[in-house]
Amino acid sequence: MEQESKYPPAYWEEYGSRIISELGLKKTAQGEYHGACPNCGGKDRFWINQKDGLVKVHCRQCSDFQAIADRLRSSSLMPQINEKPPAPRAVDHFKSVDDGQPYHLRKGIQLHGATLDGSDVVVKIINAEGKQTGSQFISPDGKKLFNSGFKKDGSFSVLGGKIDGKCYIAEGFATAASVTEATGRPCIFALDAGNLPKVAQIVKDKKPDVDLIVAADHDEKGIKAAKETGLKYALPPKDMDFNDLAQAQGAEAVRKYLAKSQRTKELFVPIGDLEFKKPQWIIDGLLEQNSFAVCFGPPAAGKTFLTLDMALCIASGKPFHEKPVKQGAVYYIAGEGHNGFARRAAAWSKANGVSLKDLRFFKSNRSVILTEPETVESLKETINKMAEQHGPPQLIVIDTLARALGAADENSTKEMGGFIAVMDDLKDTYQATVLAVHHTGHGNKDRARGSSSLLGAVDAEFMVSKWDTNKIEVKFTKMKDAQTPEPMNFLQMEIDLVGADMQETSSIVLDYTADGRPDKQTGLSSKASLLLKIIKENLKDGWVSDDIVRNFFKLRCGQENEGTQRTYYNAAKKELRSEGEIVEENQGFSLERN
């Protein structure tokens, strides 16, 4: 008890918001603020709450409350031994927590050089020469006033240190405070959206070497002001500023959203500033990173089977039929129901020996109309939120383009142009590849349906067509900045499945034929041709055992996973039987014809 008396009490009103902001704690439904323990580091095992007006700390991992308090004191987040405590205030349980509470406490921020005049926060405002031009007075309810005769244009305040290195600029005081507290970097308080571009220009003229980033409010005025500066800018979630984000999700969320800063593209750029690099592929030689591609073909040609194959390879990191991929998250926008899509994915999983569990592959529950600005913004907000946990998209698939157009006319150059602008926005925002699935034209089966402006806009285009009963060809009709790939041919292989209802079913996967076309004499898939070759090589007296053939097949089929080997082996046997190439007898094989 004697030791405890040396430490002044930590009143919630004085220290609660500072601890929450500095440690990036998040509020729970129980009114507690959770996060990593400053003493033991236990993730989400530490929390603080308010009791009788005081800060109470807890940790289920270390339970060392004295050590936690010492850590907080070392960071000035609790009163020091010799610090005179503020007079405690009476707790009125029938009064709103915001009533009369100073603005900075209500906003969960520090004063950063501002002062208190009663319950009003007073912020010193300066000009480009560093001379004070006036003050802003912020009442507890957030009302903001300037002193009489104050001229706002070009005036500002700086929080968090001198303008040097990386700095931020924001509209409001609370926003600027949240940014500097989350990043440890200075942030300029520009007073409002209208004044922000003027202040940004002053800073650029005075400090041309400063890396200045706009921490914009996510509303129409905020975005307009950010773009007017010509600087890189970052946005919080829609209809929020960075203080809203800090209070809702903590400092870490502020840092994540600030890291997504983007630049408004200038209309012209000097040719000497242009840079080039060799193509960066997400599927080697087929799909380039940060590009817009279209896969088109007639109904039932196998477009979705091919696109899903590509997408699952990228999500899992598995080579796409021996072509290396760049692994990353996939966001697949599809209008069709989950059942058929899930069967196709399960068949791919079984055939390739790759589990779908924890795969960074996400399918939409419905179509997304990408010609409606509000829907596009909602899509981006959803992706942004998911990207915090799963990473930004490597590939975004639109299946199909017709569904995504909604009521827009695909034959209209103007309306197709609007869709193309959205595709460009998605790929530029996320530096991702956008792949749209489309149909062939009504009169011309060799081109994608609709306005020809689509072909002019895409970086790559490939056509999927079906020939024979189970064979498809993929032919590239455009490759903007690289050599056009040779056509690829696949056979549709049926995979037996058992569903969640324990009923037997099946779906299709694609099996690449190495020579571009299957063997003309037999028309066999590559795996069936391999199996037939092994059987012929090991025949003795016209017969070979199943064990010998199976072992050679495992060694030569190029699949490491036993389940995958077994799937291909059984499918190849079934194909050879149906083609009349082999006869199974006495746990082995003989040839039907020589």
C-alpha positions as CSV (number, residue, x, y, z in Angstrom):
1,M,0.0,0.0,0.0
2,E,2.9,2.3,0.8
3,Q,4.4,1.8,-2.7
4,E,1.1,2.5,-4.4
5,S,0.7,5.8,-2.5
6,K,3.8,7.2,-4.3
7,Y,2.0,7.0,-7.7
8,P,-0.7,9.6,-8.5
9,P,-4.0,8.1,-9.8
10,A,-4.3,7.9,-13.6
11,Y,-7.7,9.6,-14.3
12,W,-9.4,8.2,-17.4
13,E,-10.2,11.7,-18.6
14,E,-6.5,12.6,-18.7
15,Y,-4.8,9.4,-19.7
16,G,-7.4,7.0,-21.3
17,S,-7.4,8.5,-24.8
18,R,-3.6,8.9,-24.8
19,I,-3.1,5.2,-24.0
20,I,-5.7,4.1,-26.6
21,S,-4.2,6.2,-29.3
22,E,-0.5,5.4,-28.6
23,L,-1.0,1.6,-28.2
24,G,-3.6,1.4,-31.1
25,L,-6.2,-0.2,-28.9
26,K,-9.6,-1.1,-30.3
27,K,-12.9,-0.7,-28.5
28,T,-15.1,-3.8,-27.9
29,A,-18.8,-4.1,-27.3
30,Q,-18.1,-4.3,-23.6
31,G,-16.6,-0.8,-23.5
32,E,-13.1,-2.2,-23.1
33,Y,-10.1,-1.3,-25.3
34,H,-8.0,-4.3,-26.4
35,G,-4.6,-4.7,-28.0
36,A,-1.0,-6.0,-27.5
37,C,0.3,-5.8,-23.9
38,P,3.1,-3.2,-23.5
39,N,4.9,-5.5,-21.1
40,C,4.7,-9.0,-22.4
41,G,3.5,-8.3,-26.0
42,G,0.6,-10.7,-25.7
43,K,-1.7,-10.0,-28.7
44,D,-5.3,-9.1,-27.7
45,R,-4.7,-10.4,-24.2
46,F,-4.3,-6.8,-22.8
47,W,-7.0,-4.3,-22.3
48,I,-7.9,-1.1,-20.4
49,N,-11.2,0.1,-19.1
50,Q,-12.7,2.9,-16.9
51,K,-13.7,2.3,-13.3
52,D,-14.8,5.1,-11.0
53,G,-13.1,7.6,-13.3
54,L,-9.7,5.8,-13.2
55,V,-7.7,3.8,-15.8
56,K,-7.7,0.1,-15.0
57,V,-5.2,-2.2,-16.9
58,H,-5.5,-5.9,-17.4
59,C,-3.5,-8.7,-19.1
60,R,-4.5,-12.3,-19.2
61,Q,-1.0,-13.4,-20.3
62,C,1.4,-11.8,-17.8
63,S,-1.0,-10.4,-15.2
64,D,1.9,-8.2,-14.0
65,F,0.0,-5.0,-13.4
66,Q,2.9,-3.2,-11.8
67,A,5.2,-3.9,-14.7
68,I,2.5,-2.7,-17.2
69,A,2.1,0.5,-15.2
70,D,5.8,1.1,-15.2
71,R,5.9,0.6,-19.0
72,L,3.1,3.1,-19.4
73,R,4.9,5.6,-17.2
74,S,8.1,5.3,-19.1
75,S,6.1,6.3,-22.2
76,S,4.4,9.2,-20.3
77,L,1.1,7.4,-20.6
78,M,0.6,7.4,-16.8
79,P,1.5,10.0,-14.2
80,Q,5.0,10.0,-12.8
81,I,5.9,9.6,-9.2
82,N,6.4,13.3,-8.6
83,E,3.7,14.5,-11.0
84,K,1.0,16.4,-9.3
85,P,-2.3,14.7,-10.2
86,P,-5.2,16.8,-11.6
87,A,-8.0,17.3,-9.2
88,P,-10.5,14.4,-9.6
89,R,-13.9,15.3,-11.1
90,A,-17.1,14.1,-9.7
91,V,-18.7,11.4,-11.9
92,D,-22.3,12.2,-13.0
93,H,-23.8,8.9,-14.2
94,F,-26.7,10.7,-15.7
95,K,-24.6,13.0,-17.9
96,S,-23.4,12.2,-21.5
97,V,-19.6,11.4,-21.5
98,D,-19.1,14.1,-24.1
99,D,-20.9,16.9,-22.2
100,G,-18.3,19.6,-21.4
101,Q,-15.4,17.3,-22.2
102,P,-12.6,19.2,-24.1
103,Y,-12.5,18.5,-27.8
104,H,-9.1,16.7,-27.8
105,L,-10.2,14.2,-25.2
106,R,-13.4,13.5,-27.0
107,K,-11.4,13.0,-30.2
108,G,-8.8,10.8,-28.4
109,I,-5.9,13.0,-29.4
110,Q,-3.1,14.9,-27.7
111,L,-2.9,18.7,-27.7
112,H,0.4,19.0,-29.7
113,G,1.2,22.5,-28.6
114,A,-2.4,23.7,-28.4
115,T,-3.6,25.1,-25.1
116,L,-6.8,25.0,-23.1
117,D,-8.9,28.1,-22.4
118,G,-11.4,26.6,-20.0
119,S,-12.9,23.7,-22.0
120,D,-11.9,25.2,-25.4
121,V,-8.9,24.0,-27.3
122,V,-6.9,26.9,-28.7
123,V,-4.7,26.2,-31.7
124,K,-2.0,28.6,-32.8
125,I,-2.1,29.4,-36.6
126,I,0.9,30.6,-38.5
127,N,1.8,31.8,-42.0
128,A,4.6,30.8,-44.4
129,E,7.1,32.9,-42.5
130,G,6.3,31.2,-39.2
131,K,4.5,34.2,-37.8
132,Q,1.3,33.7,-35.8
133,T,-1.6,35.0,-37.8
134,G,-4.3,34.0,-35.4
135,S,-5.9,31.2,-33.4
136,Q,-8.6,28.7,-33.9
137,F,-10.9,28.0,-30.9
138,I,-12.6,24.6,-30.8
139,S,-15.4,24.1,-28.3
140,P,-16.2,20.8,-26.7
141,D,-19.0,20.2,-29.2
142,G,-16.6,20.7,-32.1
143,K,-17.6,24.2,-33.1
144,K,-14.7,26.1,-34.6
145,L,-14.1,29.8,-34.5
146,F,-11.2,32.2,-35.5
147,N,-10.3,35.4,-33.8
148,S,-11.7,38.6,-35.3
149,G,-9.9,39.9,-38.4
150,F,-8.2,36.5,-39.1
151,K,-7.3,35.8,-42.8
152,K,-7.4,32.1,-43.5
153,D,-5.9,31.8,-46.9
154,G,-2.5,30.3,-46.7
155,S,-2.5,30.0,-42.9
156,F,-1.9,26.7,-41.2
157,S,-0.5,24.9,-38.1
158,V,2.1,22.2,-37.8
159,L,1.8,19.3,-35.5
160,G,4.5,16.8,-34.5
161,G,7.7,18.6,-35.3
162,K,9.5,20.5,-38.1
163,I,8.5,20.1,-41.8
164,D,11.2,17.8,-43.1
165,G,11.4,14.4,-44.7
166,K,8.1,12.6,-45.0
167,C,5.2,14.9,-43.9
168,Y,1.4,14.8,-44.1
169,I,-1.2,17.5,-44.6
170,A,-4.8,17.2,-43.5
171,E,-7.9,19.4,-43.3
172,G,-8.8,19.3,-39.6
173,F,-6.9,19.5,-36.3
174,A,-8.1,16.2,-35.0
175,T,-7.3,14.5,-38.3
176,A,-3.8,16.0,-38.3
177,A,-3.2,14.9,-34.7
178,S,-4.3,11.3,-35.4
179,V,-2.0,11.1,-38.4
180,T,1.1,12.4,-36.5
181,E,0.3,10.2,-33.5
182,A,0.0,7.1,-35.7
183,T,3.1,7.7,-37.8
184,G,5.4,9.7,-35.7
185,R,5.8,12.2,-38.6
186,P,4.7,15.8,-38.8
187,C,1.3,16.7,-40.1
188,I,0.1,20.1,-41.3
189,F,-3.3,21.3,-40.2
190,A,-4.6,23.2,-43.2
191,L,-7.8,24.5,-41.5
192,D,-10.3,23.1,-44.2
193,A,-10.6,21.6,-47.7
194,G,-10.6,24.9,-49.5
195,N,-7.4,26.0,-47.9
196,L,-5.5,22.7,-48.2
197,P,-4.3,23.1,-51.9
198,K,-3.0,26.7,-51.1
199,V,-1.1,25.5,-48.0
200,A,0.3,22.5,-50.0
201,Q,1.6,24.9,-52.6
202,I,3.2,27.1,-50.0
203,V,5.0,24.0,-48.5
204,K,6.1,22.8,-51.9
205,D,7.6,26.2,-52.7
206,K,9.3,26.5,-49.3
207,K,10.4,22.9,-49.0
208,P,10.6,21.3,-52.4
209,D,12.5,18.3,-51.1
210,V,9.8,17.3,-48.5
211,D,7.8,14.2,-49.3
212,L,4.4,15.6,-48.7
213,I,1.3,13.3,-48.6
214,V,-2.3,14.4,-48.3
215,A,-4.2,12.6,-45.6
216,A,-7.6,13.4,-47.2
217,D,-11.1,13.2,-45.9
218,H,-13.0,10.6,-47.8
219,D,-15.8,12.8,-49.2
220,E,-16.3,14.8,-52.4
221,K,-14.6,17.9,-51.1
222,G,-11.7,16.0,-49.5
223,I,-10.9,14.1,-52.7
224,K,-11.2,17.2,-54.9
225,A,-8.9,19.1,-52.6
226,A,-6.3,16.3,-52.6
227,K,-6.3,16.0,-56.4
228,E,-5.9,19.7,-56.8
229,T,-2.6,19.6,-54.9
230,G,-1.1,17.2,-57.4
231,L,0.5,15.3,-54.5
232,K,0.2,11.7,-53.4
233,Y,-2.9,11.3,-51.3
234,A,-4.4,8.6,-49.0
235,L,-8.0,8.0,-48.2
236,P,-9.6,6.3,-45.1
237,P,-12.8,4.3,-45.6
238,K,-15.7,6.2,-47.2
239,D,-17.4,9.0,-45.3
240,M,-14.6,9.0,-42.7
241,D,-11.5,11.1,-41.9
242,F,-8.4,9.7,-40.3
243,N,-9.5,10.7,-36.8
244,D,-12.7,8.7,-37.3
245,L,-10.6,5.8,-38.4
246,A,-8.3,6.1,-35.4
247,Q,-11.2,6.1,-33.0
248,A,-12.9,3.2,-34.7
249,Q,-10.0,0.9,-35.5
250,G,-6.9,2.3,-33.9
251,A,-3.5,3.7,-35.0
252,E,-2.5,0.6,-36.9
253,A,-5.5,1.0,-39.2
254,V,-4.4,4.7,-39.8
255,R,-1.0,3.5,-40.8
256,K,-2.3,0.9,-43.2
257,Y,-4.6,3.3,-45.0
258,L,-1.9,5.9,-45.2
259,A,0.4,3.4,-46.8
260,K,-2.0,3.1,-49.7
261,S,-1.3,6.6,-50.9
262,Q,-1.7,7.2,-54.6
263,R,-0.8,10.1,-57.0
264,T,-3.1,11.9,-59.3
265,K,-1.7,11.3,-62.8
266,E,-0.4,14.4,-64.5
267,L,-1.7,15.1,-68.0
268,F,1.8,15.3,-69.5
269,V,5.2,14.0,-68.3
270,P,8.7,14.7,-69.7
271,I,9.9,11.9,-71.9
272,G,13.1,11.8,-69.9
273,D,11.1,10.8,-66.8
274,L,9.5,7.8,-68.4
275,E,10.8,4.5,-67.2
276,F,10.6,1.0,-68.7
277,K,11.0,-2.5,-67.3
278,K,10.7,-5.9,-68.7
279,P,7.2,-7.4,-68.4
280,Q,6.3,-8.7,-65.0
281,W,4.0,-11.7,-65.2
282,I,1.5,-13.2,-62.9
283,I,1.3,-16.2,-65.3
284,D,4.6,-16.4,-67.2
285,G,4.1,-15.3,-70.8
286,L,0.3,-15.2,-70.6
287,L,-1.0,-12.6,-68.0
288,E,1.0,-9.5,-67.2
289,Q,1.0,-7.8,-63.8
290,N,-1.1,-4.6,-63.6
291,S,-2.9,-5.2,-66.9
292,F,-6.4,-5.5,-68.3
293,A,-7.2,-8.7,-70.1
294,V,-10.3,-10.3,-71.7
295,C,-11.1,-14.0,-72.1
296,F,-13.9,-14.5,-74.6
297,G,-15.6,-17.4,-76.4
298,P,-19.0,-18.9,-77.2
299,P,-21.3,-20.3,-74.5
300,A,-20.1,-23.6,-72.9
301,A,-16.7,-23.3,-74.5
302,G,-14.9,-23.6,-71.2
303,K,-14.1,-20.0,-70.4
304,T,-14.9,-20.3,-66.7
305,F,-13.0,-23.6,-66.4
306,L,-9.9,-21.9,-67.8
307,T,-10.3,-18.7,-65.8
308,L,-10.9,-20.6,-62.6
309,D,-7.8,-22.7,-63.3
310,M,-5.7,-19.6,-63.8
311,A,-7.1,-17.9,-60.7
312,L,-6.7,-20.9,-58.4
313,C,-3.1,-21.3,-59.6
314,I,-2.3,-17.7,-58.7
315,A,-4.0,-17.9,-55.3
316,S,-2.2,-21.2,-54.4
317,G,1.1,-20.5,-56.2
318,K,0.8,-23.7,-58.2
319,P,2.3,-23.3,-61.8
320,F,-0.4,-23.0,-64.4
321,H,0.4,-26.1,-66.5
322,E,4.1,-25.7,-65.9
323,K,4.1,-21.9,-66.4
324,P,5.3,-20.1,-63.2
325,V,2.9,-17.8,-61.5
326,K,3.2,-14.9,-59.0
327,Q,1.1,-15.9,-56.0
328,G,-1.3,-13.4,-54.5
329,A,-4.9,-12.8,-53.4
330,V,-7.7,-13.3,-56.0
331,Y,-11.1,-11.6,-55.9
332,Y,-13.5,-13.3,-58.2
333,I,-16.7,-11.4,-59.1
334,A,-19.2,-14.0,-60.4
335,G,-22.9,-13.9,-60.8
336,E,-23.6,-17.6,-60.8
337,G,-24.5,-19.5,-57.7
338,H,-22.0,-21.1,-55.3
339,N,-23.0,-24.7,-56.0
340,G,-21.6,-25.1,-59.5
341,F,-18.6,-22.9,-58.8
342,A,-17.8,-24.9,-55.6
343,R,-18.0,-28.2,-57.6
344,R,-15.5,-26.8,-60.2
345,A,-13.2,-25.6,-57.5
346,A,-13.4,-29.0,-55.6
347,A,-12.5,-30.8,-58.8
348,W,-9.5,-28.6,-59.4
349,S,-8.4,-29.2,-55.8
350,K,-8.7,-32.9,-56.1
351,A,-7.0,-33.1,-59.5
352,N,-4.1,-30.8,-58.5
353,G,-3.7,-32.0,-54.9
354,V,-4.1,-28.5,-53.5
355,S,-6.3,-27.8,-50.5
356,L,-8.8,-24.9,-50.8
357,K,-8.6,-24.3,-47.1
358,D,-7.1,-20.9,-46.2
359,L,-6.5,-20.1,-49.9
360,R,-6.6,-16.4,-50.5
361,F,-9.3,-16.8,-53.1
362,F,-12.6,-14.9,-52.6
363,K,-15.8,-15.2,-54.6
364,S,-18.6,-12.7,-54.6
365,N,-22.1,-13.7,-53.6
366,R,-23.6,-11.8,-56.4
367,S,-22.9,-9.8,-59.6
368,V,-21.4,-6.3,-59.1
369,I,-22.7,-3.6,-61.6
370,L,-19.5,-1.8,-62.5
371,T,-21.2,1.0,-64.4
372,E,-22.7,2.4,-61.2
373,P,-20.3,4.7,-59.3
374,E,-21.8,3.9,-55.9
375,T,-21.4,0.2,-56.4
376,V,-17.8,0.6,-57.6
377,E,-17.0,2.6,-54.4
378,S,-18.7,-0.1,-52.3
379,L,-16.6,-2.8,-54.1
380,K,-13.4,-0.9,-53.4
381,E,-14.3,-0.4,-49.8
382,T,-14.9,-4.1,-49.4
383,I,-11.6,-5.0,-51.1
384,N,-9.7,-2.5,-49.0
385,K,-11.1,-3.9,-45.8
386,M,-10.3,-7.5,-46.8
387,A,-6.9,-6.5,-48.0
388,E,-5.9,-5.5,-44.5
389,Q,-6.1,-9.1,-43.5
390,H,-5.4,-11.0,-46.8
391,G,-3.3,-8.6,-48.8
392,P,-4.2,-6.6,-51.9
393,P,-5.5,-8.4,-54.9
394,Q,-3.1,-9.9,-57.4
395,L,-5.9,-10.8,-59.7
396,I,-9.5,-9.4,-60.0
397,V,-11.8,-11.5,-62.2
398,I,-15.1,-10.2,-63.7
399,D,-17.2,-13.1,-64.8
400,T,-19.0,-12.1,-66.9
401,L,-18.5,-8.6,-68.5
402,A,-22.2,-8.6,-69.6
403,R,-23.4,-9.0,-66.0
404,A,-21.0,-6.3,-64.8
405,L,-22.4,-3.9,-67.4
406,G,-25.9,-4.1,-66.0
407,A,-28.3,-2.0,-68.1
408,A,-25.4,-0.4,-70.1
409,D,-25.3,-1.0,-73.8
410,E,-22.2,-3.0,-74.7
411,N,-22.4,-1.8,-78.3
412,S,-22.2,1.9,-77.2
413,T,-18.7,3.3,-77.4
414,K,-19.5,5.7,-74.6
415,E,-21.0,3.2,-72.2
416,M,-18.2,0.6,-72.9
417,G,-15.7,3.5,-72.4
418,G,-17.2,4.0,-68.9
419,F,-16.7,0.3,-68.1
420,I,-13.1,0.4,-69.4
421,A,-12.4,3.4,-67.1
422,V,-13.5,1.4,-64.1
423,M,-11.2,-1.5,-65.2
424,D,-8.3,1.0,-65.4
425,D,-9.2,2.4,-62.0
426,L,-9.2,-1.1,-60.4
427,K,-5.9,-2.1,-61.9
428,D,-4.2,1.2,-61.0
429,T,-5.6,1.4,-57.5
430,Y,-4.4,-2.1,-56.6
431,Q,-1.6,-2.5,-59.2
432,A,-3.5,-5.7,-60.0
433,T,-4.4,-7.6,-63.2
434,V,-8.1,-7.4,-64.1
435,L,-9.4,-10.3,-66.2
436,A,-12.9,-10.0,-67.7
437,V,-14.8,-13.0,-69.1
438,H,-16.9,-12.1,-72.2
439,H,-18.9,-13.7,-75.1
440,T,-18.2,-13.8,-78.8
441,G,-19.9,-11.6,-81.2
442,H,-23.3,-12.6,-82.7
443,G,-22.2,-12.3,-86.3
444,N,-18.4,-12.9,-85.9
445,K,-17.4,-15.8,-83.7
446,D,-13.7,-14.7,-83.8
447,R,-14.1,-11.5,-81.8
448,A,-15.5,-10.4,-78.5
449,R,-19.0,-9.1,-78.5
450,G,-19.9,-5.4,-78.3
451,S,-18.0,-2.1,-79.0
452,S,-14.6,-2.4,-80.7
453,S,-13.3,0.0,-78.1
454,L,-12.9,-2.9,-75.7
455,L,-10.2,-4.5,-78.0
456,G,-8.4,-1.2,-78.2
457,A,-8.3,-0.9,-74.5
458,V,-7.1,-4.3,-73.4
459,D,-3.5,-5.3,-72.9
460,A,-4.2,-9.0,-73.7
461,E,-7.1,-10.9,-75.2
462,F,-7.5,-14.6,-75.7
463,M,-10.3,-16.7,-77.3
464,V,-11.5,-20.0,-75.9
465,S,-13.2,-22.4,-78.4
466,K,-14.3,-26.0,-78.1
467,W,-13.6,-28.6,-80.7
468,D,-14.6,-32.3,-80.7
469,T,-16.5,-33.3,-77.6
470,N,-14.1,-32.6,-74.8
471,K,-11.3,-30.4,-76.2
472,I,-10.7,-26.7,-76.0
473,E,-8.2,-24.4,-77.7
474,V,-7.0,-21.1,-76.2
475,K,-5.7,-18.7,-78.8
476,F,-4.3,-15.3,-78.0
477,T,-5.6,-12.6,-80.3
478,K,-3.8,-9.7,-78.7
479,M,-0.7,-9.3,-76.5
480,K,0.1,-5.6,-76.3
481,D,3.7,-5.4,-75.1
482,A,5.1,-8.9,-75.5
483,Q,5.3,-11.7,-78.0
484,T,2.0,-13.4,-78.7
485,P,1.9,-16.8,-77.1
486,E,1.4,-20.0,-79.1
487,P,-2.1,-21.5,-78.9
488,M,-2.7,-23.8,-76.0
489,N,-4.9,-26.9,-76.1
490,F,-6.6,-28.7,-73.2
491,L,-8.8,-31.7,-72.7
492,Q,-11.7,-31.6,-70.3
493,M,-11.2,-34.4,-67.8
494,E,-14.1,-35.5,-65.5
495,I,-13.3,-35.8,-61.8
496,D,-15.6,-37.8,-59.5
497,L,-16.6,-36.0,-56.3
498,V,-18.7,-36.6,-53.2
499,G,-20.6,-33.5,-52.0
500,A,-21.5,-32.2,-48.5
501,D,-24.7,-34.2,-48.8
502,M,-22.6,-37.4,-49.3
503,Q,-24.0,-37.7,-52.8
504,E,-21.7,-38.6,-55.7
505,T,-21.3,-36.0,-58.4
506,S,-18.6,-34.8,-60.8
507,S,-17.1,-31.8,-62.4
508,I,-14.5,-30.9,-65.1
509,V,-10.8,-29.9,-64.9
510,L,-8.5,-29.0,-67.8
511,D,-5.6,-31.3,-68.8
512,Y,-3.0,-29.6,-71.0
513,T,-1.9,-31.4,-74.2
514,A,1.9,-30.8,-74.5
515,D,2.1,-30.9,-78.3
516,G,-0.6,-28.3,-78.8
517,R,-2.9,-30.9,-80.3
518,P,-3.6,-34.4,-79.0
519,D,-2.2,-37.4,-80.8
520,K,-4.0,-37.6,-84.2
521,Q,-4.3,-41.4,-84.2
522,T,-5.7,-41.9,-80.7
523,G,-7.0,-38.4,-79.7
524,L,-5.8,-39.2,-76.1
525,S,-5.0,-36.7,-73.4
526,S,-1.4,-36.3,-72.3
527,K,-1.8,-38.5,-69.2
528,A,-3.6,-41.2,-71.1
529,S,-0.9,-41.2,-73.8
530,L,1.7,-41.5,-71.1
531,L,0.0,-44.4,-69.5
532,L,-0.4,-46.2,-72.8
533,K,3.3,-45.7,-73.5
534,I,4.2,-47.2,-70.1
535,I,2.0,-50.2,-70.7
536,K,3.5,-50.8,-74.1
537,E,7.1,-50.5,-72.8
538,N,6.5,-53.1,-70.0
539,L,4.4,-55.8,-71.7
540,K,5.6,-59.3,-71.3
541,D,3.8,-62.0,-73.3
542,G,1.1,-59.4,-74.0
543,W,0.4,-58.5,-70.3
544,V,1.7,-56.2,-67.6
545,S,0.7,-56.0,-63.9
546,D,-1.2,-53.0,-62.5
547,D,1.5,-52.5,-59.8
548,I,4.3,-52.1,-62.3
549,V,2.4,-49.6,-64.5
550,R,1.2,-47.6,-61.4
551,N,4.7,-47.2,-60.1
552,F,6.2,-46.1,-63.4
553,F,3.2,-43.7,-63.8
554,K,3.9,-42.1,-60.4
555,L,7.6,-41.6,-61.4
556,R,6.8,-40.0,-64.8
557,C,3.6,-38.1,-64.5
558,G,5.2,-35.2,-62.8
559,Q,2.8,-34.9,-59.8
560,E,4.2,-35.0,-56.3
561,N,0.9,-35.4,-54.4
562,E,-0.3,-39.0,-54.1
563,G,-3.9,-38.0,-54.3
564,T,-3.3,-36.2,-57.6
565,Q,-1.3,-39.1,-59.0
566,R,-4.2,-41.5,-58.1
567,T,-6.8,-39.2,-59.7
568,Y,-4.8,-38.9,-63.0
569,Y,-4.0,-42.6,-63.0
570,N,-7.7,-43.6,-62.7
571,A,-8.8,-41.0,-65.2
572,A,-6.2,-42.2,-67.7
573,K,-7.2,-45.8,-67.3
574,K,-10.9,-44.9,-67.8
575,E,-10.0,-43.0,-71.0
576,L,-7.9,-45.9,-72.4
577,R,-10.7,-48.3,-71.7
578,S,-13.3,-46.1,-73.3
579,E,-11.2,-45.6,-76.4
580,G,-10.7,-49.4,-76.6
581,E,-6.9,-49.2,-76.2
582,I,-6.5,-51.5,-73.2
583,V,-8.2,-54.4,-71.5
584,E,-8.0,-54.8,-67.7
585,E,-7.6,-58.5,-66.6
586,N,-6.0,-60.4,-63.8
587,Q,-5.0,-57.2,-62.0
588,G,-3.1,-56.0,-65.0
589,F,-3.4,-54.8,-68.6
590,S,-3.3,-56.2,-72.1
591,L,-3.7,-54.3,-75.4
592,E,-7.0,-54.4,-77.2
593,R,-5.3,-53.6,-80.5
594,N,-1.7,-53.7,-81.7
